[in-house]
């Protein structure tokens, strides 16, 4: 005991003699917009806005404190910020590396163009190419040294990260740039801000034969590779010391866009889609793990139909973001009384919009039923909102308000309307669609709203003359970027009269709307508070052992004959109905399984086998419903392909809650290129808990 006491006393003496070193949080934010040595068509507008958004979040809303003096901005287009030249970037990293101490945290953000060039060290690159981030003083390709002048190559970035980690700092680096040279086509978007953050090697003067030769040399290394495996991360760090997490906006063979955000806001600005989605997720769930934030970003992509790229998430993903404390999703904020009403430090980034209803709580711990009144958001900005009182549920906000009020976000009604932008007029397919518009509207019903070319929309119709189907109307995401025409829906026009064209297009758009609405429901309901553990497993004919699918750290790739199984445990003290739906990349919906788990039950069930009928981004949606004993399993049979056809029935009479919402979403008969492993087809029911898992199906070798 004396020895123990001596050690404690010695430790206390040491603490008194030497003040504890507080952890510091640092950030280096880089936004490259205008490239003087490149044609103006390659200039960007969004990176500067990304840097402003990230800086504002870090210094005002982050779950850990970032002192403004520790946040360095390198971005053209921002007053007082230095230009992001190669020299400035290297100097900023050197200064930061000199300052950090063990236990410090460093956030790094790169927004701008990416590209590729033949690898300086071919043995280090599986595809024979170096990925590059392009500072604003990027120069031309040099045959002498075999690289692009002033490019920040992936190997150098890895070395810079190693330097920070060697000092004991934890590092989170985010790249909102892409490295693919894939060509894209675009429909009009109403402004010039929609662009992709990729620059083809040819635009930098890299000889095509040099790229081809580098990839040819790399072929033996990639031959026989498992198609389930994705490309390696564009930037790797081999250093030891502090932890590392890296987020990338897209795979190395994909592109990522920038467009004006937030959608529908009159003062929206050009913004990286990935950056905005990422910081929306952080604002709504600041105590999440990196893996959970990644899943939220993927869900926002699907709900908003924002992009078809697949972000990459690498590193210590189970850690809490910013090395902070784990916590629940944030849906309430302290309120301040002003002359204009109650205000909060949360805005559009936190999912609020004009008209949003919020409950006024006397204390943050009160149940929503104890609200002393309600307010409506009357004005909203990115990080703030102002509210005015409204009468609701028989309650009127009192004039004399107690101190310490909290405003809590209420569940908002879901808008199942799908906005579709029409194609630019002046081509034969567009004129044919214009002639079919009345038939299209009559067949589609009120859930599809058609807007002018370029207006803000969920989907964009376009004519692409140099496509494999020049007479077709193509259906593109909200950005208007056609990244892979092989997986892009289209309707031919030359073989149809106006009525049949309208009906065919209405059927396609309605089917897409049903799948998109299911994603909206999943995002709105979320994980809920039920205690149900769910894991996805896989096996194939070559390896029959069931093993976990890494759904929390990436979007798994599956090939034909791969199986997907579910293992679920009900740790609640009440029964739970588990139901599984499969949403295909072709916007189809297949009902896979329904069943009830009693308290303590562990369910192991094979769900599906991948076929070769369709490939692309699919989603497995699990719906969970608290159930009462001796009651039938909740019935969502109308979501499956064998359900009663309700497409033309607009009545939701007798339905309540989520079931009514699902009915109003307009789901109907669908099919999907996946074969059920079940012997029987069962019905399923609505639920207050919905989990979504993204899966990519790809061809086998």
N, C-alpha and C positions, 0 to 999 in steps of 0.2 A: 504494500500500500504506500509505503514511504517513497518507493521508487516512482510509482505512478504520480504521486503528489509532486515530486521533484520535477518530473517532466512537464506537468501542467504549469507549474510555476515558471519554469524556464521558458515555455512557449508564450505565456502571458507577458513575461519580461521582454521577450523579443518583439512582441506586437507593440508594446509601449515604446520601445526604443526605435523601431522603424515603422513609419506610417505605412498602412496597407496601400498597395498600388491598385487603383480603380481601373476597371476595364475601360478601354476607349473604343469607340466605334468610328470607323473611317469609311469614306466612300470616294470613288473616282468614277465620274460619269462622263462618257465620251460620246459625242454626237457629231458625225461627219455628214454635212449637207451638200455644200457646193464644192465641186472639184474643178479648179481652174484649168487643169491640164486635160480635162475631158470635155466632150461635147455637152452642151447644156441639157440635152435630152436625158442625160444620165444623172442630172442633179436631183437631190431629194429635198423634201420640205419637212418631213416628220421627225428626223433625229433630234433637232433642237427642241421640239415640243416634248419628245420623250424625256430628254434631260431635265426640262423644267418640271414635268410631272413627277419624275422620280425624286428630284431634289426637294420638291414641296412635300411629298409623302414622307421622306426620311426625316425632315426637320420639323414636321408638324404632327404626323399621324403614326409613325412607326412604333411598334410595340417595345422597342429599345431606343434610348435617346441618341440622336445624332446631332452633335453640335454643328452649327452652320460653318464654323471655322474648320471642321474636319471633313467637309464635303467639297471636293475639288471638281470644278466644271471645266471640261475642255470641249467647246462646241462653238462653231461659227454660227452667227445668228442670235447669240445671247449677249446682251450688253454686259461688259466686264469680264466675260469668259475668254480665255485664250483659245486660239484656233487649234483643232486637234491634228497637228502635224506629227510626223513620225518622231521628230526630236522632242516635241512637247510631251508626247505620250511616254517616251522613254524616261524623260526627266521626272515626270510625275510619279512613275513607278519607282524610280530610284529614291525620290524624296519620301514616298510612302514606306518603302522598305526600311529606310533608315529610321523612321519614327516608330514603327509598330513594336510592341512588346508581347511577350507570351500571354496568351489569353485575350488579346485584342481581336476585334472583328472587323473584316474588310468586305465591303460590298463594291463590286465592279460592274459597270454597265457599258456595253458597246452597242451603239445604234449607228447603222450606216451600211454601205455596200460591202459585200463579200465577193470573192471570186476564187478561181483556182489557177494554178500554174504547175508545170512539171516539178516534181519534188527535188529539192536539193540533195536530200538523202533518200533515194528511192527505197532502200531497205526498210525505212521506217513507215512507209505508206502503202497500205494494201492495194489501193487503186493507182499508185504511182503519181499522185498529185498532192501538192501542198494546198491547204485551205488558207485563205488570206483575209484579213480585215484591212480595208483601204482607208488610210488617213487622207485628209484633204489635199496633201501635196504629193499624192501618188504620181509616179512618173511612168514612162513607157517600159516595155519589155527590153531587156538587154541581152543580146546574144552572147556578149562577152562573159557575163557572170551567170547567165541562164536563169534569171529571175526578173521580177517586176520591181523597178526602182521605188524605194520608200514603202514597200508593202510590209505590213506587220504579219509575218508568217506564223502559222500555228506552232511551229517548234519554238519560236522566240516567245510567244505568249505563254507557252508551257513553262519556259525558263523563268519568266517574270512571276508567274504564279508560285513556282518553287521557291523563289526568293522570299516571298511573303510568308509562306508556310514554314520555311526553315527558321524564321524568327519566332515561330510559335503562334502565329495569327490564324484564326479560322477565316476562310475565304468563301464567298459566294459570288460567282461570276455569271453574268447574263449576257448573251449575244442575241440581239435583235437584228440579225443579218443572215444572209444565206449564201451558199457557195455553189449552188447549181448553175450550170449554164443552160438549163432547159429553157427553150423558147415558150412564151406564153402569149395568148391572144386575149383581148379584153373587149367587153361591151362598154358602151358609154356609161359613165358613173355620175355625170352631172357636174364634175369638176376635174381638175387636173391633178388632184392629190393622190389618186389611186396609182400606185407604182409598186414594183417589186424591188426588194433590196438585194438584187443580184446583178452582177456585171459579168457578162460573158468574157472568157479569156481573150476572145478576138477583139473585143472593144478596148482591151489594154495593149493590143498589139502582139499578144502571144501567138506565135505561128500555129496554125491548126495541125500541121504535121508534127510539131513538137508535142502537142497534147496527145495526138494519136500514138506517137511512138512511146510516150511515157505509159499510157494505158496498155499498150500491147506488151511492153516489158513486164507489166504487173499481172498479166493474165494468168501465168502459171501459179502465182500465189493465191489467186481467187478461184481457180478451177476447183470444182467439187465442193465449194462452200455450201453450207446448209442455208437454203433459202429462208429459213425461219429467222436467221440472224440478221440484224440490221448492221449498217455500216458503223465503223468505229466513230466515236465522238470527234468532231473537227479539231478540238484542242485537248491535249492530254497533259497531265502533270504527273511527274514521277517523284516529286519531292516528298519528304517525310516531315512531320511536325504537326502543324495545325490541320484541321479538317478542311475538305474541299467539296463544294457543290457547284456544278455547272449546269446551267439551263441554256438550251439552244432553240431558236425559233423554228428550225426545220431540220430535217435530215439532210445529209450532204447532197442528195439527188433531188431536193425539193426547193421551192421558192417560198418566200414569206412576203406578204404585202404590207403597205401602209395605206391608210385611207382616213377620211375625216371622221373623228369620233369625239364624244359619244354619239351614237346614231340618233338622228332625229333632233338633236340640239341645234338651235339656230346659230350658236357661236362655236360650233365644233371646229376643230383644227386637225390638220394632217397629223397622224399619230401612227406609230407602229402597232399593228393589230396585236402582236404578241405582247408588247410592253403594256398596252392598255388592259388586255385580258388578265395578264399577270398581276397588275396592281389593283384591278378590281377584286381579284381573288384574295389578295393580301389585305385589302381594306375590309372585306367582309369576314375574313377568317384569319386574324393576325396571329393567333396562337397555334396555328396548324403546323404539321410537319412539312418538309419540302415535298414529300411524296403526295400528301393531301393537296397541297397547292397545285402541283402538276396535274392531278386529276381534276381539280376545279377548272384549270385552264382548258383542258380537253373538253370538259362539259360545256364551257362557255362557247368554244368553237362550234360544237354541235348544235347548241340551242340557237345561237345567232347566225348559224350558217356562214361563219366569218371566213374560214379558210379551210382548205383541204390538205394542208401540210400537217406534219406530225412533229411537234416539238420533242426534243430529246432532254432527258433529265438524268444526270449522272452524279455519282458521288455518295456522300453520307446522307441519303434521303430520309432516313428515319429521324434525323435531328429536327428540332423545332427551328423554324425560320429565324434568321438573324441571331441564332444561338440564344433565343429568348426562352420564356416559360410557356409550356403548353397550356392551351386554354380553349374554350368553346367558341363557336361562331359568334361574332358580335352583331347584335341586332338592336342595340339601344345605346343612347349617348346622353351625357349630362346636358341639360338645357340652361340657357342664359336668357333672362327676360330683357327685351329691348323695346324701343318705341314701335318697332314694326312687328313685334310678336316674339314668340319663343324661337331661339336660334340654337343650332347644334353644329359641332365641328364634323359634319358628315354630309356628303352630297352625292352627286351623280356617280362618283367612283364607288360609293358604298351601296349602289342599287336604288337610290332614291330618285324620284322624278316629281315634277309638278303634279299635284293631285294625290300623291301618296298619303294615306291616312296613318297617323301615329297615335298610340295611346300615351297619355300623360300619367306617369307613375310617381307617387309621392316618394317612394324609395325604389332603388334598382332591384331589390329582392322580392318585391310584391308580385303576386300573380296578376296576369293581365286582367282578370275579372275584377280586380280591385282598382282599376284605373279611375282617376278622379275626373277624367274627361278625355276629349280627343281633339286633335288638331290636324289640319291639312297642309301639306307643303305648298307654299305659295310662290316661292322662289328658290331655285337651286343652282349652285355652282359646283365645281369639281370637289371641293373640300368643305362646303358649308351649305346650310339650308335654313330658310326662314319659314315659319309656320303661322297659321291663323286658326282660331278656335272653330270647331264645327260641332253641331249637335248630333249625337250618335248613341244608339242603344239607350235612349231616354236620358242621357247624361249631357249636361251643359257645363263647360269648364267654368269654375267659380272665378270671380274677379280677384279675390284675395288668394294668392297662390303661396303655398309653403316654399321654403328654400330647399335646394337640393333636388330639384325635379329631374326626372329622366324621361326622355321620349323613346318609346319602343316601337320599332317597325312592325306593322301589322301584316298579316298575310294578304297579299294583293290578288285581285281577280286576274285570271290569265286571259290574255287576248289571243284567241285562236285564229284571228285573221292573218292571212298570208299576203303580204304586199308583193306584187309581181310587176316589175318594170317592163314595159313593152319595148320591142326592138326599134332601132332607128329606122324611120321610113326611107323609101327610095330604092329598095331592092325588091325583086319579085317575091321572095319568101315573106318579107315584112308586109308587103301589100296584100298578099294572100291572107295573112293573119289578121290584118285590119278588116278585110272583108268578112272574116269568120268571127269577129269579136263579139257580135251580138249572140251568135250561137254558143260561143265559149262562155259568155257571162250567164246565159240562161242555164247552161248545163252545170256550171261550176257552183252556182249559188252564192250566198252572201259571204262565205268564208274566204273567198279569193277576191282581193282588191287590186285592180289594175291601175298603175300609175304611169306617167309619162316617162320616156327614156331619160335616164340620168337622175330621176327622183330617188330619194332614199327608199330602199326596198330590201326584202328578204331574198328574193331571187331576181335574176335579170335574164330576159330573153334576148337572144342575139343571133344575127346572121353572120356566119364566118365563111367568106367566099373561098379561102384557100384550105378549107377543111376537107375531110373525106366525103362530107355530105353538104355541098354548097347550097342545095335547095332546102336545107333543114332549118328549123328554129331550134337553137340550142338553149338549154336551161342551165344558167351559170349561178354561182353563189353571189352573195351581196356585193363582193368586190368586183364582180364582172370578169374575173380571171379564169380562163379555161386552161387549167394546168395539165389535164390529162383527158383528151377527148375520148379515149377508149372507155372511160368510166363516167362520161358526161351524158346525161339524158338529152335526147333530141327527138323531134317529130318532123318527118318529111312533109313537104307541102305540094310538090308537083303531082302527086298521085291522088289528091283528095279535093273534093269540092268544099265550099265554105262550111256547110253544115258538118260534114264528117271531120274536117280539120278542127273545128271548134270543139266537137265532142271528144276527139282523140286527145287534144291538148288539155281539155278539162279533166279527163280521166288521169292523165299523167300528173298534172299539178295537184289534183286532189289526193292522189296516192302519196306524193311527196309531202303534202300538208299533214297527212295523218301521221307519218313517221316523225316529222319535225315537231308536231304537237306532243307526241309522246316524250320527246326529249325535253320540251318545255315543262311538262308535268314532272318529269324526273328531277329537273333542276329546282322547281318550285317546292316539291315535297322534301327532297333530300334524304339524308340518313336518319332523321328523326331521333328519338330518344330510346327506342327499343333496344334491348340488349340481345342482339342476334349476331353471332359470328358467322361470316360467310367467306369461304375460300373457293377459288376456281382451280381445278386440276386438269391435267391433260395426259394423254398417252397416244401412241400410234402403233401400227403393226410392227415396226422395227424395235420399239421399246414399249412393252406392255405395262411397265411399272407406272402407276399414277404418280405424278409429280406436280408441284405447284406451278401455276402460270404467274409470271411476274407482273401482275396487273397494277401493282402499286408504284412501280418504278419505270414502266414503259408500256407501250402498246404492243402486246405480243403479236407475233406473226404465226399464222397457222397455214398448213398446206392440206390438199385433199387427203382424206383418210385420218387426219388428226381428230381426236375426240376431245370434247369438253365435258367435264364432270363438275358437279357442285357438292361441297361438303358444308353443311350448315348446322349450327348448334343453337337451340333456343334456351337461353339462360334466364328467360323471364319466368314469372310465376303464373303465367296465363298462356293459353294456346296461341299459336301464330300460324297464319296461312302463308305459305311461300309459293310464289307464282313466277314463272320465267317466260319472258318474251324475247324474241330475236328480231332485231331491226337490221335489215340487210343494207348493203351499200346501194342497192337498187331501190331503196326506200320501202321495201316490203316488210311485213310484220308477221311473224309466225309464233303461235302459242306453243311452247315447248313442254311445260310441266305445271301442275298445280298439286298441292298437297298440304296437309295440316301437320304441324309439329306440336306435340304436347310439351309442357314444361320439362326441360332437361333432355328432350329428344335430340339425337344426332342423326341428321339425314345425309346419306351418301347416295348420289343418283347420277347416272349418266344422262347427259342432256342431248347432245347432238354430235353428229359426225360431219365434218366439212366435205362438201362435194366440189366438183369442178365446174359447176354451172354458172357461178358468178364470183368475181373477186373484187376486193376493195375494203373500205372501212365499214365494219359491222359493229353492232352494239348489242350486248346482252343486258337486258333490263330485268331486275328482280324486284317484284312488288311484294311487300309484306303487310299483312293486316292483323291487328289484334283480334282474336276470335273468342266468342263466348262458348262455353261447353254445350254440347248437344245442339249445335246450330249447323246448318249446311255451310260448306265452303263458299266463301264469297264468290259471286259469279261475274267474271269479266269475259265471258265467252265471246262477246261481240268484238273483241280485239283480235280473235284468231280467224284463220282463213275459213274455218268450217262454221262460223257463227251465223246467226240470222242477219240478213242484209238490212242494215239500217241507214244506208247512204241517203235515201230519199225521205227518211223520217226525221222531221225537225223538232219533234216533241220530246221533252225530257221529263214529262209528267210522271210523278211517282218516284223519281230518283232524287237522291240527296248527296250532298258532300262531293267526295272525289268521284263517285260513280257518275253523278250528274255532269261533272267537269269532263270526264272521259267521254261521256255520251255527246256532249256539246262539241268536243273536239272533232267528231265526225268520222271515227274509225270505221273501217269496213273490211271486206274480204281482201286478203293479201296472200302472197306466197314468198318463199325464201329458199335460196339454194343451200339448204342444210337439212339433212335427214335426221329425224328424231330417233333416238335410241330406245324410246319408250314403245311398249306394245300397244298402249291405248292412249287416246287423246282425252285430256281432262279439261274441265273448265276452271276458271280462276276468278279472283275478286279484287275489289279496290283496296287500297292500303294507304296508311299515313307514312310509309317508309319505302323509298324507291332507291335502289342502288344501280348504277350504270357502270359497265365495263366495256372499254373499247377493244376491239380485236381487228387485226388486219388479216384478210385471207389472200394468199398469193399462190401462184402456180408452183408445183413441185418441179424437180429437176427433169 
